[in-house]
Amino acid sequence: MSSSSSLPPPPKLSGLVTPSSSSNTSSTRLRTAYATPSSSSNLSSRYQTPPPPPSTSRTSSTAPVSASKSSTSSAPSYETFAPRTAEQRARLARIAALTAGPCFSPPEESKRDPDEQLLSLATAMCPPKPCGLDTLNDEALHSSLSSMPADPAISQTLQQTILATNNLANLIKHTATLKLALRASLNIANDVSKRHADLLRHSGELSAAAERLQHEEQILTRRAEEIGMPLQHYDAVDRIGLSVGVLFKEAGRVTVRGIAKIRVDDERFPLLLQEIDRAIEFFGETGGGAAVYGRPPSSMSRDGRFRARYDRRFDPSASGSVEYYRRACALQDAALELLRVGVADRITQTAEQVRDVLNIPKVPIGADKLEASLAYTRFHGISKRSNALITIGRRRLEALGNASLASPLYEELLTLCRNTYCAARESLLTASVRNHMDILRERHGLVGMTRLASLFFIRLCTVETALYLDFFGDPQKRHHPRKTAKGAVAQSKDGEAEEKTTDEQNEDKDNITRGTANELKRTSSTSTYPAAATLASQILSEDSTYRDAEFQSMLGALCSALHRTIRRGLVSVLDLDVLCQVVSVLREERSAANSSAVTLAAARAVSGVIQDAQERLIFCANSAMHKEVVRFKPTAADLNYPGKLLGEKPKPAIIIDDEDDKKEENGMKGEPQEQTPAVAVDSSGEGDPGSAVDVTDAVSAQLRVYESWFPPMRSVLRILSKIFRVVEPRVFEDIALQSVQACTKCLKDGSVHILSKSGQIHADLFLVKHLLILREQLSPFDIQLRSVERQLDFSEAGKAVSRFLANRNRRLFSMSTENALITLLREGVSVQESSVDSKRDLEDCLRSACNDFIEHTSTSLLGPISGLVDQCKNAVGTGTGSTEALLNASFMNGVFVKGIFSKAVTSLDAELENVSKQMNLYLENTATQSILLKPVVRKMTRALEEVKRFISELPDGANGWDAEVRSEVTKLSESFEATVKCSTSKQGAR
């Protein structure tokens, strides 16, 4: 025992494999576990794994499944070696039932030995516990021990070896069992995959078949509809005839028109029209009816009634679809005739009733009663039903489209209704509108009538647009906010807005229009237009029906009364002030009319009147310019300079008094460019700002200065200032260009007359004064005064005609540039272009006038000294040398030169006083005087220096010169120069 206890314990997983009855028993149990009943033998053969082939006895003893199947007796189960509790056995049974696979079918309890335990997959996967010595077969152990040697150590070792071998054999068997279970699981998984693939394939085939069947169903349904469609249209034509009052007798040979059974107000009427339109499209396009009878042409006669679109007589040789197309067209004619009677005839009848009751046009309606008269109330009464019927036709037209065979007649129906409405409204309102224009002209004159008439037409366009939208507008797009004349929203007593019916809304709208009319009637000519703008904003919406050409033409015809009345007044107007005021007022009214899309017709009428007024204004301005400037013939009073500046003569008959009276009578607000402020700055000088002068005296002083201007220049500036902001800029610049040229020429001619009458200094100062004023007054206009004049030059025409006649090979009909006629025109006539710049010409003329004044003034102040300088220059220029030419000259005698200087110094003060006086008279601006006097002083100083130089070149004792004479001459020269500079400095300081 001591030797056996010293040995190490044997390993549990190692040992020799010995054949044992347990191996056969385990194999039998495995086969029993994976066996299937006879009912599923075909499936068990599918999942059984063939046992490995027998090799050696060692291998066969270790294989879990052997080739022999003879052992069918029950063998001890694993429960013998590893007893389990009842809870473990129940759990393993449930796991085995869930994981047995599709082939597993547990045997029935009645066919099984109660002592035999079923081996499941879970039982096979559980490792067996090692067997102990107690669990061995007593008989086998006893027989083996009895045959062994009696050595205890060997016995113990052998026992341990046997135990290890049995344990190892059990593990190998368990591994083989797992291998079989894994193979069975793989076979089950493959089978499931194959069945899933078959299921997917079958599902795809079923889906494709279902789609094919659905497509075939749609095709069959569509074919069934196509087959039944002709019958539907045939039935519709046969059924609708009696509803619209059309009867086809004798198989369609005779068409009888009678009374319709359906009314246009019936809810079924739009559906009836839809069926007729579909029948026309089907029989016309598919059945070939349009190819036989053609597309539906215009079907309105001149009297506004429908007639047959063709003389569609019965054709026995025609097919059934063609005949039914003819019948469908007849049904459409009858159905739309009902709409025409309900709208167009109703409008015509209402207009005739209003004319008969009010005796229009013999008795025009007053402007203050116009909107409350029957001309509006009766039309508001029929607007709701008419709009409903027109909406039916418009929606059918929108549904059909312009390319449909059934749409032309709807277009003609709507056009007929619009034309009928516009003709009725024009016939009712024309006489009243023209009468109101005549009354305004008689009461307020041309200018006042212009503003009031423009406001009236803006209001008229607004109200007429609202009424037109009631007839032809889309109710879904229109909004009628309930507002008062001042634009306040009407609310109920509890503050919540209440819904109203269409009649109540029309009544509210009438109250609005009447209130706005009264408010506009009280508005003065200088007020703005909030009421008209408010009403225009009320009727504006997404609906643009008021832009229809027929309605806008009707509004234009009504607004033409403004053009007619004002044009008759403009023809006889010659006053530029009135014409300018008319254009200004009309421009304001046009801007107000253009602010709303509703009053565009009034804006167009006002624009036409503005063009006529501008045309008349341009004509009168050119006539006045031609009469007062181009053809001006000055009188003695016009050329009385400096008498006009001194106030010797009374005011001329032309000029400003009459124009001021006209301005006061017409209520002029003031011209855009007024000459009076410019006169105060440019001509009258800069007065003492601190002096307190009475307003009347200041105005009279300005008027006197304005009267002192030369009449042509005064007329030019007056006309240009009036038309500056009234005519177009290009027109104004052209008029200004021509007027400045004519005015400059008149000033030059006037300067020549003044020269012969008053003297050189007056002529020079006259021209300088007026040219300065003209340039200064033209500067605010900001114009270029440039143009390009083109003239035809016929100087080479004779030679070109000679060459044309001498050329015998003329190509008169050649379509090229070598044509003889084209060559004649190209060579014989040429265009000469010349650039005209009136502003540059004015500057050149002013520069020349200033230079002439400087030259003449310096010569006058120098007196005889100027002649002496000229003689010396001439002598030096012709002689061989300066000294030799002057030594023997008599004009260079010392005594003579001394006398010249003495005479010049003596007369200098008087000349300076005269020049200063005249410059103060003509040019009251001291800055202008200083600018003009500086070149005069420089020229005089230069002349004195030249004389001194010539005198210095003469020696003493020659030609009466000595030191004393030279000294006296020098003193006189210095005294002369000092006097001139002193006088000039005083003039500049002043």
Secondary structure, DSSP 8 states (H G I E B T S, - for coil): -HHHHHS----TT-------HHHHHHHHHHHHHT---GGGHHHHHHH---------HHHHHH-SS-S-----S----HHHHS---HHHHHHHHHHHHHSS-TT-----GGGS-TT-----HHHHHS------STTS-HHHHHHHHHHS-S-HHHHHHHHHHHHHHHHHHHHHHHHHHHHHHHHHHHHHHHHHHHHHHHHHHHHHHHHHHHHHHHHHHHHHHHHHHHHHHHHHHHHHHHHHTTTTTEEEETTTTEEEE---SS-TTSTTHHHHHHHHHHHHHIIIIISSHHHHH-S----B-TTS-B--SS-----TTS-HHHHHHHHHHHHHHHHHHHHHIIIIIHHHHHHHHHHHHHTTTTS---GGGSTTSHHHHHHHHHHHHHHHHHHHHHHHHHHH-TTSTTHHHHHHHHHHHHHHHHHHHHHHHHHHHHHHHHHHHHHHHHHHHHHHHHHHHHHHHHHHHHHHHHHHS-TTT-----B-TT--B---TTS------HHHHHHHHHHHHHHHHHHHHH--TT---HHHHHHHHHH-SS--GGG-HHHHHHHHHHHHHHHHHHHHHHHT---HHHHHHHHHHHHHHHHHHHTSGGGHHHHHHHHHHHHHHHHHHHHHHHHHHIIIIIT----TTTT-TTHHHHT-S---SSSHHHHHHHHHHHT----SS-HHHHHHHHTS----TT----HHHHHHHHHHHHHTS-HHHHHHHHHHHHHTTTS-HHHHHHHHHHHHHHHHHHHHHHHHHHHHHT-HHHHHHHHHHHHHHHHHHHGGG----EEEEEEEE-TTHHHHHHHHHH-SS--TT-SSTT-HHHHHHHHH-EEEEEEEEHHHHHHHHHHHHHHHHHHHHHHHHHTHHHHHHHHHHHHHHHSSSHHHHHHS-GGG-HHHHHHHHHHHHHHHHHHHHHHHHHHHHH---HHHHHHHHHHHHHHHHHHHHHHHHHHHTS-TTSTT--HHHHHHHHHHHHHHHHHHHHHHHHHHH-
